[in-house]
């Protein structure tokens, strides 16, 4: 057995045990998880029988067995859907399904449970951080509301207002209080851009003062570009598309907008980076590290670099003082390992060194290895935190509205503290369910270079 420089691995009772330094025969103690260098030995995916023996059949907390040993909770079960497959996949890596819960013993969670599949529509759950127990609060909206038939995709909790949920309604952005069930209008694009307009793919700064969205023509469905609204100044900026528009995103400070567009460069999705203070643009095209599935921090973005020679590389771009490419943050040992896709950085903090921040991601692939939730620091260190197995079979059924592979890819998101990661999985079976896992981020941050023997 070869002793690795960071972690040691062996196969024990069909599961891989990872311990620090030399072999000790002991699983890692709580909070679970472990640090390993990118490119470490591969782990076999769990079989359906293994998943069934480990995951509780009903809502509640549990602990993933070795080598993970992380605390998790099942949020939904068959009883939420009358035995059917009603759970919509968790929003997306940059749309927060959990609220701003700092200073509270409870965390709120919202999920879409399709009514036509036996669910209750958009539904509120509650997680007790003291006991790790999950409870179902009930439907987000009163009976008769048109929103009971919505999926909840594209909605997200505010980063600063614990009970507020951002929603789009045609041309309007709304703030909805999930406890009082009262609406507050934020803006209506028809006031600036005229009729026949609606918004989608919204984002907000962490202080709730800046908002972005894709502007769309109502009659034709054409995506027109990106609108940015300053709630404090009640002013709009509009970045019209110059090619085939995909989406846009807003950084946590609200100063920077990134638009993803196909502008005719072969096999490329260009990144147009706008300074919302000046309206100035920096454009990234071609094999220059343009990013696909990305998320934003304070003055930087993280995402997949499809041109990088390293397998499934994730890189960083900094916007200040000038737009410049940062280091490779993650890569796989080879191209046959499921990539860290749909990276989530909902835990971004201002004025905190990147060596003390991290992001998490997950994916599934038809390959027989990996498919795990992993986290990485943002300074380019060659370390990754292994958190939990995804437990999704891409060939299995289970995905409301679509049986396609993309619908089964987990696009989970971190909570605002980086302590919890929420995702949906078909448990190698025939229905989607939502899960929460505690992220032992202190393992990434406690030692500037991860574990050492």
C-alpha positions as CSV (number, residue, x, y, z in Angstrom):
1,X,0.0,0.0,0.0
2,X,1.4,3.4,-1.0
3,X,1.2,6.1,1.6
4,X,0.0,9.3,0.0
5,X,1.3,12.7,1.0
6,X,-2.0,14.1,2.2
7,X,-4.5,11.2,2.7
8,X,-4.2,7.4,2.8
9,X,-6.7,5.2,1.1
10,X,-7.8,1.6,1.4
11,X,-10.8,-0.4,0.4
12,X,-12.6,-1.7,3.5
13,X,-15.8,-3.7,3.4
14,X,-16.6,-2.3,-0.1
15,X,-16.2,1.4,1.1
16,X,-13.1,3.5,0.9
17,X,-11.6,4.6,4.2
18,X,-9.5,7.8,4.2
19,X,-7.4,8.8,7.2
20,X,-4.8,11.5,7.8
21,X,-1.2,10.5,7.5
22,X,-0.3,6.8,7.7
23,X,-2.9,4.0,8.0
24,X,-4.5,3.9,11.4
25,X,-7.6,1.8,10.7
26,X,-9.9,4.5,12.2
27,X,-12.5,6.4,10.2
28,X,-12.3,10.2,10.4
29,X,-14.2,11.6,13.4
30,X,-17.0,14.2,13.2
31,X,-17.6,16.6,11.5
32,X,-16.6,14.1,8.8
33,X,-15.2,14.8,5.3
34,X,-11.6,14.9,4.5
35,X,-9.0,16.8,2.5
36,X,-7.2,15.2,-0.4
37,X,-5.1,16.5,-3.3
38,X,-6.8,16.8,-6.6
39,X,-5.8,13.7,-8.6
40,X,-6.1,11.3,-5.6
41,X,-7.2,7.6,-6.1
42,X,-10.8,7.2,-7.3
43,X,-13.7,5.8,-5.3
44,X,-16.4,3.6,-6.7
45,X,-19.9,5.0,-6.8
46,X,-22.4,3.6,-4.4
47,X,-24.8,0.9,-5.8
48,X,-28.6,1.2,-5.4
49,X,-28.4,-1.4,-2.7
50,X,-25.9,0.6,-0.7
51,X,-27.9,3.8,-1.0
52,X,-31.1,2.0,0.1
53,X,-29.3,0.6,3.2
54,X,-27.9,4.0,4.3
55,X,-30.5,6.6,3.5
56,X,-33.6,6.8,5.8
57,X,-36.9,6.2,3.9
58,X,-38.6,9.2,5.6
59,X,-37.7,12.8,6.4
60,X,-35.0,13.1,9.1
61,X,-31.3,13.3,10.0
62,X,-28.7,10.7,9.5
63,X,-24.9,10.3,9.1
64,X,-23.2,9.2,6.0
65,X,-21.0,6.2,6.8
66,X,-17.2,6.0,6.3
67,X,-15.4,7.4,4.6
68,X,-17.7,10.5,4.6
69,X,-19.0,10.6,8.2
70,X,-20.8,13.8,7.5
71,X,-24.1,14.8,9.1
72,X,-27.0,15.0,6.7
73,X,-30.8,15.3,6.6
74,X,-33.4,14.1,4.2
75,X,-35.8,16.9,3.5
76,X,-38.5,15.3,1.3
77,X,-39.9,11.8,1.1
78,X,-42.6,9.9,-0.8
79,X,-45.2,11.2,1.6
80,X,-44.8,14.7,0.2
81,X,-45.9,13.6,-3.2
82,X,-48.4,10.9,-2.6
83,X,-45.8,8.3,-3.6
84,X,-45.2,10.1,-6.9
85,X,-42.2,12.0,-8.3
86,X,-43.0,15.6,-7.5
87,X,-39.8,17.3,-6.2
88,X,-38.5,19.8,-8.7
89,X,-34.7,19.9,-8.8
90,X,-33.1,22.4,-6.4
91,X,-33.1,25.8,-8.1
92,X,-29.5,26.2,-9.4
93,X,-26.1,26.7,-7.8
94,X,-26.5,30.5,-7.6
95,X,-30.1,30.6,-6.5
96,X,-30.2,30.1,-2.7
97,X,-32.9,27.7,-1.4
98,X,-32.0,28.5,2.2
99,X,-32.6,31.7,4.1
100,X,-30.2,34.2,5.8
101,X,-30.3,32.3,9.2
102,X,-27.3,33.7,11.0
103,X,-28.1,34.2,14.7
104,X,-31.1,31.9,14.5
105,X,-31.6,28.4,15.7
106,X,-33.6,27.6,12.6
107,X,-33.0,27.7,8.9
108,X,-35.8,28.0,6.4
109,X,-35.8,26.1,3.1
110,X,-38.1,26.3,0.1
111,X,-38.7,23.7,-2.5
112,X,-41.0,23.2,-5.5
113,X,-43.4,20.2,-5.1
114,X,-45.3,19.9,-8.4
115,X,-49.1,19.9,-7.7
116,X,-49.9,17.9,-10.8
117,X,-47.6,15.2,-9.4
118,X,-49.1,15.0,-5.9
119,X,-47.2,17.9,-4.3
120,X,-48.2,21.1,-2.6
121,X,-46.6,23.5,-5.0
122,X,-43.8,25.8,-3.7
123,X,-43.4,24.6,-0.1
124,X,-41.6,25.8,3.1
125,X,-39.5,23.5,5.3
126,X,-37.7,24.3,8.5
127,X,-34.3,22.9,9.8
128,X,-33.6,23.0,13.5
129,X,-29.8,23.6,13.7
130,X,-29.7,22.4,17.4
131,X,-31.3,19.0,16.7
132,X,-30.7,18.5,13.0
133,X,-34.4,17.8,12.5
134,X,-36.4,18.8,9.4
135,X,-40.1,19.7,9.6
136,X,-42.5,20.6,6.8
137,X,-44.1,24.0,7.5
138,X,-46.5,23.9,4.5
139,X,-47.3,25.7,1.2
140,X,-45.6,29.0,0.6
141,X,-48.8,30.6,-0.8
142,X,-52.4,30.6,0.4
143,X,-55.0,28.5,-1.5
144,X,-56.1,30.1,-4.7
145,X,-52.8,31.9,-5.4
146,X,-51.6,31.5,-9.0
147,X,-48.1,30.9,-7.6
148,X,-49.1,27.5,-6.2
149,X,-48.7,26.1,-9.7
150,X,-45.2,27.6,-10.2
151,X,-42.0,25.5,-10.0
152,X,-40.1,28.0,-7.9
153,X,-37.2,27.8,-10.4
154,X,-35.3,31.1,-10.5
155,X,-36.5,32.2,-7.0
156,X,-34.0,32.7,-4.2
157,X,-33.8,33.8,-0.6
158,X,-32.4,37.3,0.2
159,X,-28.9,37.3,1.6
160,X,-29.8,40.0,4.3
161,X,-33.5,39.7,5.0
162,X,-34.2,36.3,6.7
163,X,-37.9,35.9,5.6
164,X,-37.7,37.4,2.1
165,X,-37.8,35.4,-1.1
166,X,-37.2,37.0,-4.5
167,X,-39.6,36.0,-7.3
168,X,-40.4,37.1,-10.8
169,X,-43.9,37.7,-12.1
170,X,-43.9,38.7,-15.7
171,X,-42.2,42.1,-15.9
172,X,-42.0,42.4,-12.1
173,X,-39.5,41.5,-9.5
174,X,-41.2,40.8,-6.1
175,X,-40.0,40.3,-2.6
176,X,-42.2,37.8,-0.8
177,X,-42.3,37.3,3.0
178,X,-42.6,33.6,3.5
179,X,-44.0,33.9,7.0
180,X,-46.5,36.8,6.6
181,X,-47.2,35.9,3.0
182,X,-47.1,39.5,1.9
183,X,-45.6,40.8,-1.4
184,X,-43.4,43.9,-1.9
185,X,-42.7,45.2,-5.4
186,X,-39.1,45.8,-6.3
187,X,-39.3,47.0,-9.9
188,X,-41.4,46.7,-13.1
189,X,-39.4,46.8,-16.3
190,X,-42.4,48.0,-18.3
191,X,-42.0,51.4,-16.7
192,X,-38.6,51.8,-18.3
193,X,-38.7,49.4,-21.4
194,X,-42.4,49.6,-22.3
195,X,-44.9,46.8,-22.7
196,X,-44.2,43.3,-24.2
197,X,-41.3,42.8,-21.7
198,X,-40.7,40.3,-18.9
199,X,-37.8,39.2,-16.8
200,X,-36.2,35.9,-15.9
201,X,-32.9,34.6,-14.4
202,X,-32.7,37.2,-11.6
203,X,-29.8,37.9,-9.2
204,X,-29.3,40.3,-6.3
205,X,-26.4,41.8,-4.5
206,X,-25.9,40.6,-0.9
207,X,-27.0,44.0,0.5
208,X,-30.3,43.8,-1.6
209,X,-29.6,47.2,-3.3
210,X,-28.7,46.0,-6.8
211,X,-30.6,43.5,-9.0
212,X,-30.1,42.0,-12.4
213,X,-32.2,40.0,-14.8
214,X,-32.5,38.8,-18.4
215,X,-34.9,41.0,-20.3
216,X,-37.2,39.0,-22.7
217,X,-39.8,39.9,-25.3
218,X,-43.1,38.5,-24.2
219,X,-44.5,37.8,-27.6
220,X,-41.6,36.2,-29.3
221,X,-39.6,34.9,-26.3
222,X,-36.4,36.6,-27.7
223,X,-33.8,37.3,-25.0
224,X,-32.8,40.9,-25.4
225,X,-29.9,41.3,-22.9
226,X,-29.3,42.1,-19.3
227,X,-31.1,44.7,-17.2
228,X,-29.5,46.0,-13.9
229,X,-31.6,47.9,-11.4
230,X,-30.3,50.1,-8.5
231,X,-33.0,50.0,-5.9
232,X,-31.3,52.7,-3.9
233,X,-31.1,55.1,-6.9
234,X,-34.2,53.7,-8.7
235,X,-32.1,53.7,-11.9
236,X,-31.7,51.1,-14.7
237,X,-28.8,50.1,-16.8
238,X,-29.3,47.9,-19.9
239,X,-26.7,45.8,-21.6
240,X,-28.1,44.8,-25.0
241,X,-27.1,41.5,-26.5
242,X,-24.7,41.6,-29.4
243,X,-25.0,37.9,-30.2
244,X,-27.0,34.9,-29.0
245,X,-27.8,35.7,-25.4
246,X,-27.6,33.0,-22.8
247,X,-27.8,34.6,-19.3
248,X,-26.2,37.2,-17.1
249,X,-25.2,37.3,-13.4
250,X,-24.4,39.9,-10.8
251,X,-21.6,39.9,-8.3
252,X,-22.3,40.0,-4.6
253,X,-21.3,43.7,-4.3
254,X,-23.6,44.7,-7.1
255,X,-20.9,46.5,-9.0
256,X,-20.1,43.9,-11.7
257,X,-22.4,42.1,-14.3
258,X,-21.3,39.2,-16.4
259,X,-23.2,38.4,-19.6
260,X,-22.7,35.0,-21.4
261,X,-23.3,35.2,-25.1
262,X,-22.5,33.4,-28.3
263,X,-21.0,36.1,-30.5
264,X,-19.8,33.8,-33.4
265,X,-16.5,32.6,-32.0
266,X,-16.5,28.8,-32.7
267,X,-17.2,26.5,-29.7
268,X,-17.2,29.5,-27.4
269,X,-19.6,31.3,-25.1
270,X,-18.1,34.8,-24.6
271,X,-18.0,36.6,-21.2
272,X,-18.9,40.3,-21.3
273,X,-17.9,41.9,-18.0
274,X,-19.6,45.2,-17.2
275,X,-18.7,47.8,-14.6
276,X,-22.1,48.9,-13.3
277,X,-20.6,52.1,-12.0
278,X,-19.4,53.3,-15.4
279,X,-21.0,51.0,-17.9
280,X,-17.6,50.0,-19.3
281,X,-17.1,46.5,-20.8
282,X,-14.3,44.0,-20.8
283,X,-14.8,41.1,-23.2
284,X,-13.4,37.6,-23.0
285,X,-13.6,35.4,-26.1
286,X,-12.0,32.3,-27.5
287,X,-9.5,30.1,-25.7
288,X,-8.8,32.7,-23.0
289,X,-10.4,31.0,-20.1
290,X,-14.0,32.0,-20.7
291,X,-16.3,30.5,-18.1
292,X,-19.4,28.5,-18.5
293,X,-21.4,27.4,-15.4
294,X,-20.2,30.2,-13.1
295,X,-20.9,31.9,-9.8
296,X,-19.8,35.2,-8.4
297,X,-18.0,36.6,-5.4
298,X,-17.1,40.2,-4.4
299,X,-15.3,41.4,-7.5
300,X,-14.5,38.0,-9.0
301,X,-16.2,35.0,-10.7
302,X,-15.5,31.2,-10.6
303,X,-16.4,28.7,-13.2
304,X,-15.6,25.9,-15.7
305,X,-12.8,26.6,-18.2
306,X,-13.6,24.4,-21.1
307,X,-10.4,25.3,-23.0
308,X,-8.0,24.5,-20.2
309,X,-5.7,21.5,-20.9
310,X,-6.2,20.2,-17.3
311,X,-9.2,17.9,-17.0
312,X,-12.4,19.7,-16.1
313,X,-10.6,22.8,-14.7
314,X,-12.3,25.4,-12.6
315,X,-10.6,28.8,-12.6
316,X,-11.1,32.3,-11.1
317,X,-11.3,35.7,-12.9
318,X,-10.7,38.9,-10.8
319,X,-12.3,42.2,-11.9
320,X,-10.3,44.6,-9.7
321,X,-8.1,46.6,-10.2
322,X,-8.3,45.2,-13.8
323,X,-10.0,42.1,-15.3
324,X,-7.3,39.4,-15.0
325,X,-7.2,35.6,-14.9
326,X,-6.5,34.0,-11.6
327,X,-5.3,30.4,-10.8
328,X,-6.8,27.0,-11.6
329,X,-8.8,26.2,-8.5
330,X,-9.8,22.6,-9.3
331,X,-9.1,19.9,-11.8
332,X,-9.8,16.2,-12.0
333,X,-7.2,13.3,-12.2
334,X,-8.6,12.5,-15.7
335,X,-11.4,13.2,-18.0
336,X,-13.4,10.2,-16.9
337,X,-14.2,11.6,-13.5
338,X,-17.4,13.7,-13.0
339,X,-16.4,17.3,-13.1
340,X,-17.1,19.8,-10.3
341,X,-19.9,21.5,-12.3
342,X,-22.4,24.2,-11.4
343,X,-20.1,25.7,-8.7
344,X,-21.8,27.4,-5.8
345,X,-20.4,30.3,-3.9
346,X,-23.4,31.6,-2.0
347,X,-21.1,31.9,1.1
348,X,-19.0,34.7,-0.4
349,X,-17.8,37.3,2.0
350,X,-16.4,40.8,1.5
351,X,-13.0,41.8,2.9
352,X,-12.1,38.1,3.6
353,X,-8.9,36.7,2.0
354,X,-9.6,34.2,-0.8
355,X,-7.4,31.7,1.1
356,X,-10.1,31.8,3.8
357,X,-13.1,31.3,1.4
358,X,-14.3,28.3,-0.5
359,X,-17.0,27.2,-3.0
360,X,-18.6,23.8,-3.5
361,X,-19.9,21.9,-6.5
362,X,-21.2,18.5,-7.6
363,X,-22.1,16.5,-10.7
364,X,-23.0,13.1,-12.0
365,X,-21.8,11.2,-15.0
366,X,-22.2,7.7,-16.4
367,X,-18.7,6.8,-15.2
368,X,-18.4,4.3,-12.4
369,X,-16.4,6.6,-10.1
370,X,-16.8,9.6,-7.9
371,X,-20.0,11.7,-8.3
372,X,-19.4,13.5,-5.0
373,X,-20.1,16.9,-3.4
374,X,-16.7,18.6,-3.1
375,X,-15.4,22.0,-2.1
376,X,-12.3,24.0,-2.9
377,X,-10.5,27.0,-1.6
378,X,-10.2,30.0,-3.9
379,X,-6.5,30.6,-3.8
380,X,-5.4,27.8,-6.1
381,X,-4.2,25.4,-3.4
382,X,-4.1,21.8,-4.6
383,X,-6.6,20.6,-2.1
384,X,-10.3,19.6,-2.2
385,X,-12.7,18.8,0.6
386,X,-14.8,15.6,0.0
387,X,-18.2,16.0,1.6
388,X,-20.8,13.5,0.5
389,X,-21.9,11.1,-2.3
390,X,-24.4,12.6,-4.8
391,X,-26.3,9.2,-5.0
392,X,-27.8,9.9,-8.4
393,X,-28.0,7.4,-11.3
394,X,-28.1,9.5,-14.5
395,X,-29.7,6.5,-16.3
396,X,-32.5,6.2,-13.7
397,X,-35.8,8.0,-13.8
398,X,-36.9,10.7,-11.5
399,X,-37.0,14.4,-12.5
400,X,-40.2,16.4,-12.7
401,X,-40.9,17.8,-16.2
402,X,-38.0,16.1,-17.8
403,X,-36.4,12.6,-18.0
404,X,-33.2,14.0,-19.5
405,X,-29.7,13.7,-18.2
406,X,-29.4,17.5,-17.5
407,X,-32.4,17.4,-15.1
408,X,-30.7,14.8,-13.0
409,X,-27.4,16.7,-12.7
410,X,-27.4,18.1,-9.2
411,X,-27.2,21.9,-9.2
412,X,-27.1,22.2,-5.4
413,X,-26.3,25.5,-3.6
414,X,-24.5,26.5,-0.4
415,X,-26.3,28.4,2.3
416,X,-25.1,31.9,3.2
417,X,-22.7,30.6,5.9
418,X,-21.1,27.8,3.8
419,X,-22.2,25.3,6.5
420,X,-24.9,23.6,4.6
421,X,-25.2,22.3,1.0
422,X,-28.6,21.4,-0.5
423,X,-29.2,19.2,-3.5
424,X,-31.6,16.9,-5.2
425,X,-30.9,13.2,-6.0
426,X,-32.9,10.3,-7.4
427,X,-31.1,8.0,-4.9
428,X,-30.3,5.7,-7.8
429,X,-34.0,5.1,-8.2
430,X,-37.1,6.6,-9.7
431,X,-37.9,9.8,-7.9
432,X,-36.1,13.0,-6.9
433,X,-35.7,14.0,-3.3
434,X,-34.0,16.9,-1.6
435,X,-31.1,16.5,0.9
436,X,-29.0,18.7,3.1
437,X,-25.4,18.0,4.3
438,X,-23.2,19.8,6.7
439,X,-20.0,21.1,5.1
440,X,-16.9,20.7,7.3
441,X,-15.3,23.8,5.7
442,X,-13.0,24.3,8.7
443,X,-10.9,21.4,7.3
444,X,-10.2,23.6,4.2
445,X,-9.6,26.8,6.2
446,X,-8.0,25.6,9.4
447,X,-4.7,24.8,7.8
448,X,-3.6,27.0,5.0
449,X,-2.4,24.0,3.0
450,X,-4.8,21.3,4.1
451,X,-3.8,18.1,6.0
452,X,-0.2,17.0,6.2
453,X,1.0,13.7,7.8
